[in-house]
Each structure stands twice: as C-alpha cells, then as structure tokens.
Amino acid sequence: FPDFRSFERAFQTFTQVSGRAGRKKKRGKVVIQAYNAEHPVIQYVVKRDFEQFLNAELMERRSFHYPPYYRMMEITLRYHDRQILFNAAKALGQDMKRIFGDALLGPEFPYIERVRNKYSMHFILRFDKSLNVQSAKKKLSEILVSFTAIDNFRSIKFQFDIDPY
C-alpha cells in the first residue's frame, strides 16, 4: 500500500536535514536531488512554509478518508502457502467489499511478503470516526466466522491492528 504519511515524512526529513546544515559559524547549503523539483513537498520545504504544507496535507487526507479524520484498521492474513493465501484473501475481500464498499482497500501483498516461511496479505479498512470500532469489528467477525468454516481457509491466521500508523 502507498503510505498516506509519505509526504509528511519527506517534509519532516528535508526540514530536519536543512536545519542541521550550517551549524556553528558557517552558512550551510542543502542540495535536494529530485525527479520532480516542482513537487509541492519540495516547494514547501524550500519556502519553509509549514502552515501551507499542513493545510494542503490535511485537505488531502480529508478528501481521501485518512487520519486524522478517519480511523483505520489493518487486517493481516498469514499462511504458509502463497496461492491458498491469495485465493483466501480474494474471497474474503469480496465478502468484505459487500459490507464495507469503498472503505476497504486491498488485498495486497506487503513489500516483504514472506517472513518466517509465512506469507502475508493486508487489507486496510477506513471508517469515519463517528462509527464505533466495535461495530466494524462485529461486522467483520460475522464475515470471518463463515470464512473460517471453509476447510482450505481454516488454518489461516488473522491479525487486526486498529490505527496502525
């Protein structure tokens, strides 16, 4: 999944590095090599405009349903057979899409898809802060009960992380 915090992290890193340049009595110089020097994040750093960056970032997060306006739940499936895990995640995703619609992202293999001989797949469920987490968990639990009744999928392990950022 693309990380919704990547612009924030880039801005923070560039700002921190530029703040360290020119210590003591010498004036520092920061050189940023970029594919797109006109990218808004780079422009905010060059102008040292934290307020504009913050406003733009918050507006984007609101429009794409990301924190701090929405909550997130990361659902991770783990299993030793990649193809069975893929089929299971695809089937589970179809069931969850019927209930949660566009609030569900995935399934996707993470950047590092295998750890200790177990493959992983992730879903991200985004929901409005006004919605009770317990309500989402209850709906999800009902789906998982029927899902784990399928013989091939019974041994798949699940992990839930509320607000994983």
Secondary structure, DSSP 8 states (H G I E B T S, - for coil): ---TTHHHHHHHHHHHHHHHTT-TTS--------S-TT-HHHHHHHHT-HHHHHHHHHHHHHHTT-TTSEEEEEEEEEES-HHHHHHHHHHHHHHHHHHHGGGEEEEE--SS-EETTEEEEEEEEEEETTS-HHHHHHHHHHHHHHHTTSGGGTT-EEEEEES--
